[in-house]
Amino acid sequence: MAEPVTDGSMHRAQLTQGTVIPCHTHPADEFVFVMSGILETAGRRCESGTFWTTPANTRQGPHVAITDTEILTIRLGALGEFE
């Protein structure tokens, strides 16, 4: 049976080429899917169709939009403060 996720969220972000999201953490597990474009994260090149997960409280990034990029992010809990 499905269990509701308290404070879970899903976000679609459109990043213009050159956008940088600095290193940060979240208090919940995070799943990211690159819908279009190319995003570099922590030195790894992620093209359209790439999917990755980051465990809660793990430092991630920076995320750099190499091209105009669209991502879908799902968090299994609160977003938390941007650190």
N, C-alpha and C positions, 0 to 999 in steps of 0.2 A: 504494500500500500504506500502511496506517495506521502511523504512528510513535508509539510510547509517549511519554508526557510524564513525564519524571523529576520527581518531587515535585509533580506537578499535583494539584489538589484541587477538590472540589465541596462547597459548604456551603449548607444551607437554614437561614435565620434567620427567627425570628418576633420582630418588634419591636413592643412595645406603644406606643400613642400617646404621643408626647412623648420617646421614646428619641432620643438624639443620639449619633452616631458622629462624633468630632472629625476634623478634617483629618488626612490620613495618606498614606503611600505604600506600595507593594508592589514587590518586585524582579521581578515577573512580570506579564505582561498579564492583565487581569481583565475578565470578562464578567458582567454583572448583568442579571437578569430579574425584574421586579416581578410576583410571582404574584398578589398581592391587596393592596388598600389603596392609600395614597398616600404617597409618599416624596419629600421635597424634597432635592435634592442640588446644592450650590453655587448655590442660588437657583432651580434649575429644578424644576418640579413634574412628578413621574413617577407616573403612575397605573398601575393594573393593566394588564399587557400591554406596558409599556414595556421596552425592551431597550437597554442601552448598553455600551460598551467603554471601558476606560481603559488606555492603554499603560503598560508597566513604568516604574517610577520617576517617575510623574506624580503630583503632589500632587492629592488629591481630597477632596471633602467640604466642609463637614460634611454628613452625611446625617441628616435629621430625619424621623422618622415622624410624619406629619400625622394619620394614623389608625393603628389596628392594621394592621401591614403584614407581608407575608411575601415574602422575596426568595430567589432562587437565585443563588449566585455560583460561577463557575468560574474558576480561576486556572491559567495555563499555566506553572507552576513553583512554587517554594517561596513560602509565605505571607510569610516574612521577619519582622523585628522591627517592631512597631507604632511608627511614628514620627509 
